Amino acid sequence: MGRKRRHRGKEAPPESRSGGQDDNATVRLDRWLWAARFVKTRPLAVEAISGGKAHLNGQRAKPGKAVKVGDRLEITKGRLRFDITVLGLPERRGPATEARTLYEEDAESIVRRQKQSEQRRMAALSMPQTGGRPTKRDRREMDRLKWG
């Protein structure tokens, strides 16, 4: 009777390793968001998903939900909403240029974000620009106008 060899450490047994992405390859949703650089840390990804900031295929998901190529994600980050399609599954968290190849954002989503950005810029321009805290002279002038 032969005993099965146990593999120690992080390396998987040779028969379970896959060189590329096969048809049924999946990655946890929290790990995918982290690798695609939508969040800075895995715990923040878990928090965002649990808080309803990420929807998988139109439905609310748990952090451990499996993501596969072709899935649709709706991610809310602050005031911005990204509607994306998953194009790839990460093996590790890489640079931003590599992370950008993991998804494709819908044209409508891009237009909506640009429109929101323009609205915020215009709102900021319409706000009065103050020089900061009033000087003693300015305060005395305001008091004179207010109290006579």
PASEBA-1860 file (N, C-alpha, C; in nm, 3 decimals):
! residues 148
1> MGRKRRHR> 0.083/-0.118/0.000/0.000/0.000/0.000/0.087/0.124/0.000 ~ 0.063/0.210/-0.099/0.141/0.331/-0.106/0.070/0.445/-0.035 ~ 0.147/0.523/0.035/0.088/0.639/0.102/0.093/0.757/0.007 ~ -0.011/0.839/0.014/-0.014/0.961/-0.067/0.080/1.063/-0.006 ~ 0.153/1.128/-0.092/0.242/1.233/-0.043/0.161/1.356/-0.009 ~ 0.195/1.414/0.101/0.128/1.538/0.141/0.217/1.654/0.099 ~ 0.156/1.754/0.044/0.231/1.873/0.003/0.218/1.977/0.113 ~ 0.328/2.032/0.148/0.329/2.134/0.251/0.352/2.270/0.188
9> GKEAPPES> 0.311/2.372/0.257/0.332/2.507/0.207/0.221/2.547/0.112 ~ 0.248/2.648/0.032/0.145/2.705/-0.054/0.135/2.637/-0.190 ~ 0.233/2.557/-0.225/0.233/2.498/-0.358/0.132/2.384/-0.364 ~ 0.051/2.384/-0.467/-0.050/2.280/-0.484/0.013/2.156/-0.544 ~ -0.048/2.040/-0.525/0.003/1.919/-0.588/0.006/1.934/-0.740 ~ 0.100/1.871/-0.808/0.116/1.890/-0.952/-0.010/1.861/-1.032 ~ -0.091/1.763/-0.990/-0.209/1.731/-1.071/-0.318/1.837/-1.061 ~ -0.316/1.922/-0.957/-0.421/2.023/-0.944/-0.379/2.159/-0.999
17> RSGGQDDN> -0.254/2.174/-1.036/-0.209/2.301/-1.093/-0.262/2.317/-1.233 ~ -0.297/2.440/-1.269/-0.337/2.464/-1.408/-0.248/2.572/-1.466 ~ -0.196/2.547/-1.582/-0.105/2.640/-1.645/-0.174/2.768/-1.690 ~ -0.295/2.757/-1.739/-0.369/2.873/-1.786/-0.507/2.873/-1.725 ~ -0.594/2.955/-1.781/-0.730/2.961/-1.731/-0.816/2.864/-1.811 ~ -0.875/2.769/-1.741/-0.962/2.676/-1.811/-1.105/2.730/-1.811 ~ -1.197/2.653/-1.870/-1.333/2.700/-1.888/-1.408/2.724/-1.757 ~ -1.381/2.646/-1.656/-1.455/2.661/-1.531/-1.371/2.719/-1.419
25> ATVRLDRW> -1.272/2.799/-1.451/-1.188/2.864/-1.351/-1.268/2.976/-1.285 ~ -1.251/2.988/-1.155/-1.320/3.094/-1.080/-1.225/3.154/-0.978 ~ -1.262/3.273/-0.929/-1.189/3.343/-0.824/-1.293/3.403/-0.731 ~ -1.262/3.410/-0.602/-1.353/3.473/-0.507/-1.375/3.619/-0.546 ~ -1.496/3.670/-0.523/-1.530/3.808/-0.558/-1.443/3.908/-0.485 ~ -1.418/3.888/-0.356/-1.335/3.983/-0.282/-1.192/3.986/-0.336 ~ -1.141/3.870/-0.371/-1.005/3.862/-0.426/-0.998/3.929/-0.563 ~ -1.102/3.912/-0.644/-1.104/3.972/-0.777/-1.106/4.125/-0.767
33> LWAARFVK> -1.192/4.180/-0.679/-1.198/4.325/-0.661/-1.064/4.382/-0.616 ~ -0.997/4.309/-0.528/-0.867/4.352/-0.477/-0.762/4.346/-0.589 ~ -0.760/4.237/-0.666/-0.661/4.222/-0.773/-0.687/4.320/-0.887 ~ -0.814/4.355/-0.911/-0.847/4.450/-1.018/-0.832/4.595/-0.970 ~ -0.788/4.611/-0.846/-0.755/4.741/-0.787/-0.875/4.834/-0.770 ~ -0.992/4.777/-0.741/-1.107/4.860/-0.705/-1.103/4.894/-0.557 ~ -1.030/4.814/-0.478/-1.011/4.840/-0.336/-0.863/4.817/-0.302 ~ -0.819/4.877/-0.192/-0.677/4.868/-0.157/-0.641/4.739/-0.084
41> TRPLAVEA> -0.734/4.687/-0.004/-0.704/4.567/0.073/-0.818/4.467/0.063 ~ -0.789/4.341/0.092/-0.894/4.237/0.090/-1.001/4.265/0.194 ~ -0.964/4.304/0.318/-1.070/4.335/0.416/-1.163/4.448/0.370 ~ -1.110/4.547/0.299/-1.195/4.653/0.245/-1.287/4.597/0.136 ~ -1.239/4.500/0.061/-1.322/4.436/-0.041/-1.437/4.361/0.024 ~ -1.407/4.288/0.131/-1.511/4.214/0.204/-1.614/4.312/0.258 ~ -1.567/4.423/0.316/-1.656/4.524/0.372/-1.746/4.585/0.263 ~ -1.688/4.615/0.147/-1.765/4.674/0.037/-1.871/4.577/-0.013
49> ISGGKAHL> -1.835/4.451/-0.029/-1.930/4.352/-0.078/-2.041/4.330/0.023 ~ -2.006/4.317/0.150/-2.105/4.298/0.255/-2.197/4.418/0.269 ~ -2.145/4.536/0.237/-2.224/4.659/0.244/-2.308/4.684/0.120 ~ -2.308/4.592/0.025/-2.392/4.607/-0.093/-2.333/4.696/-0.201 ~ -2.202/4.719/-0.198/-2.138/4.805/-0.297/-2.098/4.731/-0.424 ~ -2.110/4.599/-0.424/-2.076/4.520/-0.543/-2.186/4.418/-0.568 ~ -2.236/4.415/-0.691/-2.339/4.320/-0.730/-2.285/4.235/-0.844 ~ -2.307/4.106/-0.835/-2.261/4.011/-0.936/-2.381/3.964/-1.016
57> NGQRAKPG> -2.376/3.988/-1.147/-2.485/3.950/-1.238/-2.620/4.003/-1.189 ~ -2.622/4.128/-1.140/-2.746/4.193/-1.100/-2.797/4.155/-0.962 ~ -2.726/4.070/-0.890/-2.771/4.029/-0.758/-2.664/4.056/-0.653 ~ -2.710/4.081/-0.533/-2.617/4.101/-0.423/-2.541/3.972/-0.397 ~ -2.415/3.982/-0.365/-2.332/3.862/-0.349/-2.256/3.867/-0.217 ~ -2.207/3.750/-0.177/-2.121/3.739/-0.060/-1.975/3.745/-0.106 ~ -1.882/3.779/-0.015/-1.741/3.791/-0.054/-1.682/3.665/-0.117 ~ -1.729/3.548/-0.079/-1.674/3.423/-0.130/-1.738/3.374/-0.259
65> KAVKVGDR> -1.829/3.450/-0.314/-1.897/3.410/-0.438/-1.795/3.398/-0.552 ~ -1.811/3.295/-0.632/-1.716/3.269/-0.741/-1.744/3.361/-0.860 ~ -1.638/3.423/-0.910/-1.645/3.509/-1.028/-1.579/3.435/-1.143 ~ -1.642/3.435/-1.259/-1.582/3.372/-1.375/-1.584/3.470/-1.493 ~ -1.508/3.438/-1.594/-1.501/3.524/-1.712/-1.639/3.536/-1.773 ~ -1.678/3.659/-1.808/-1.807/3.686/-1.868/-1.910/3.737/-1.769 ~ -1.882/3.729/-1.639/-1.975/3.779/-1.538/-1.984/3.931/-1.546 ~ -2.099/3.984/-1.504/-2.120/4.129/-1.502/-2.114/4.176/-1.357
73> LEITKGRL> -2.042/4.283/-1.333/-2.029/4.340/-1.199/-2.075/4.485/-1.200 ~ -2.146/4.523/-1.095/-2.183/4.663/-1.073/-2.115/4.704/-0.943 ~ -2.020/4.795/-0.953/-1.941/4.835/-0.837/-1.966/4.982/-0.808 ~ -2.002/5.012/-0.683/-2.022/5.150/-0.641/-1.905/5.188/-0.553 ~ -1.836/5.294/-0.594/-1.719/5.341/-0.520/-1.738/5.489/-0.494 ~ -1.784/5.522/-0.373/-1.817/5.661/-0.342/-1.940/5.701/-0.422 ~ -1.928/5.806/-0.500/-2.039/5.851/-0.585/-2.035/5.787/-0.723 ~ -1.928/5.717/-0.753/-1.911/5.659/-0.886/-1.965/5.518/-0.893
81> RFDITVLG> -2.023/5.483/-1.008/-2.071/5.347/-1.029/-2.009/5.293/-1.157 ~ -1.949/5.176/-1.144/-1.884/5.110/-1.257/-1.967/4.989/-1.297 ~ -2.004/4.979/-1.425/-2.068/4.860/-1.479/-1.965/4.793/-1.568 ~ -1.920/4.674/-1.526/-1.809/4.611/-1.597/-1.840/4.466/-1.630 ~ -1.764/4.414/-1.726/-1.768/4.273/-1.763/-1.631/4.214/-1.732 ~ -1.630/4.100/-1.666/-1.505/4.034/-1.629/-1.443/3.970/-1.753 ~ -1.319/4.007/-1.783/-1.247/3.952/-1.898/-1.140/3.851/-1.858 ~ -1.094/3.859/-1.735/-0.987/3.770/-1.691/-0.989/3.748/-1.543
89> LPERRGPA> -0.923/3.642/-1.502/-0.911/3.608/-1.360/-0.766/3.620/-1.319 ~ -0.739/3.692/-1.212/-0.600/3.716/-1.172/-0.537/3.596/-1.102 ~ -0.409/3.578/-1.126/-0.333/3.479/-1.050/-0.272/3.545/-0.928 ~ -0.248/3.675/-0.938/-0.192/3.753/-0.829/-0.232/3.898/-0.849 ~ -0.208/3.984/-0.751/-0.233/4.126/-0.766/-0.111/4.188/-0.832 ~ -0.131/4.245/-0.949/-0.019/4.301/-1.023/-0.032/4.452/-1.034 ~ 0.044/4.510/-1.125/0.038/4.655/-1.146/-0.096/4.697/-1.205 ~ -0.124/4.826/-1.199/-0.253/4.878/-1.246/-0.276/4.849/-1.394
97> TEARTLYE> -0.171/4.852/-1.474/-0.189/4.824/-1.617/-0.235/4.680/-1.639 ~ -0.184/4.589/-1.558/-0.226/4.449/-1.567/-0.368/4.433/-1.513 ~ -0.400/4.504/-1.407/-0.533/4.497/-1.346/-0.640/4.547/-1.444 ~ -0.606/4.646/-1.524/-0.702/4.705/-1.619/-0.743/4.604/-1.726 ~ -0.661/4.503/-1.752/-0.693/4.402/-1.853/-0.790/4.297/-1.800 ~ -0.822/4.301/-1.671/-0.912/4.201/-1.613/-1.059/4.231/-1.639 ~ -1.090/4.354/-1.682/-1.230/4.391/-1.703/-1.244/4.491/-1.816 ~ -1.369/4.506/-1.860/-1.403/4.607/-1.961/-1.524/4.682/-1.909
105> EDAESIVR> -1.514/4.813/-1.907/-1.624/4.895/-1.859/-1.718/4.927/-1.973 ~ -1.849/4.925/-1.945/-1.950/4.956/-2.047/-1.937/5.101/-2.091 ~ -1.973/5.128/-2.215/-1.967/5.264/-2.269/-2.062/5.356/-2.192 ~ -2.180/5.306/-2.157/-2.277/5.387/-2.082/-2.222/5.426/-1.945 ~ -2.152/5.334/-1.883/-2.094/5.359/-1.752/-1.987/5.468/-1.761 ~ -1.905/5.463/-1.865/-1.800/5.564/-1.883/-1.862/5.701/-1.905 ~ -1.965/5.708/-1.991/-2.032/5.835/-2.019/-2.096/5.890/-1.892 ~ -2.161/5.804/-1.814/-2.227/5.846/-1.690/-2.124/5.903/-1.592
113> RQKQSEQR> -2.010/5.835/-1.577/-1.906/5.884/-1.485/-1.848/6.017/-1.532 ~ -1.827/6.033/-1.662/-1.775/6.159/-1.715/-1.874/6.272/-1.692 ~ -2.003/6.243/-1.710/-2.107/6.344/-1.689/-2.110/6.386/-1.542 ~ -2.101/6.290/-1.451/-2.098/6.322/-1.308/-1.976/6.405/-1.273 ~ -1.864/6.371/-1.331/-1.741/6.445/-1.305/-1.754/6.590/-1.352 ~ -1.813/6.608/-1.469/-1.834/6.743/-1.523/-1.930/6.822/-1.434 ~ -2.035/6.757/-1.385/-2.130/6.825/-1.296/-2.063/6.868/-1.167 ~ -1.979/6.782/-1.110/-1.908/6.818/-0.987/-1.812/6.934/-1.012
121> RMAALSMP> -1.746/6.933/-1.127/-1.653/7.041/-1.160/-1.727/7.174/-1.174 ~ -1.842/7.170/-1.241/-1.921/7.293/-1.260/-1.976/7.343/-1.126 ~ -2.019/7.251/-1.039/-2.070/7.290/-0.907/-1.960/7.356/-0.825 ~ -1.839/7.305/-0.836/-1.727/7.363/-0.762/-1.694/7.502/-0.814 ~ -1.707/7.523/-0.945/-1.679/7.655/-1.001/-1.785/7.757/-0.962 ~ -1.910/7.712/-0.942/-2.017/7.804/-0.909/-2.014/7.846/-0.762 ~ -1.940/7.773/-0.679/-1.929/7.808/-0.537/-1.840/7.931/-0.523 ~ -1.875/8.020/-0.430/-1.791/8.139/-0.412/-1.653/8.098/-0.358
129> QTGGRPTK> -1.552/8.158/-0.414/-1.415/8.130/-0.372/-1.377/8.227/-0.261 ~ -1.356/8.173/-0.144/-1.315/8.258/-0.033/-1.165/8.246/-0.017 ~ -1.107/8.346/0.038/-0.963/8.346/0.059/-0.925/8.275/0.187 ~ -1.017/8.205/0.248/-0.988/8.138/0.374/-1.044/8.217/0.489 ~ -0.976/8.214/0.598/-1.020/8.282/0.718/-1.010/8.434/0.700 ~ -1.115/8.507/0.742/-1.109/8.654/0.724/-1.002/8.717/0.813 ~ -0.943/8.821/0.760/-0.843/8.894/0.838/-0.915/8.981/0.941 ~ -0.838/9.042/1.029/-0.897/9.129/1.131/-0.971/9.245/1.065
137> RDRREMDR> -0.911/9.297/0.959/-0.973/9.410/0.886/-1.104/9.367/0.823 ~ -1.105/9.246/0.759/-1.227/9.194/0.697/-1.336/9.173/0.801 ~ -1.298/9.120/0.916/-1.396/9.095/1.022/-1.459/9.224/1.070 ~ -1.377/9.326/1.088/-1.430/9.456/1.132/-1.525/9.514/1.027 ~ -1.492/9.496/0.899/-1.578/9.545/0.791/-1.712/9.469/0.791 ~ -1.707/9.338/0.814/-1.830/9.258/0.819/-1.916/9.302/0.938 ~ -1.850/9.326/1.052/-1.923/9.370/1.170/-1.989/9.505/1.144 ~ -1.919/9.596/1.076/-1.974/9.728/1.045/-2.098/9.715/0.956
145> LKWG> -2.091/9.624/0.856/-2.205/9.602/0.768/-2.322/9.538/0.843 ~ -2.290/9.447/0.933/-2.394/9.374/1.003/-2.459/9.459/1.112 ~ -2.380/9.531/1.191/-2.431/9.604/1.307/-2.442/9.755/1.285 ~ -2.384/9.804/1.180/-2.401/9.945/1.148/-2.300/10.038/1.199
END
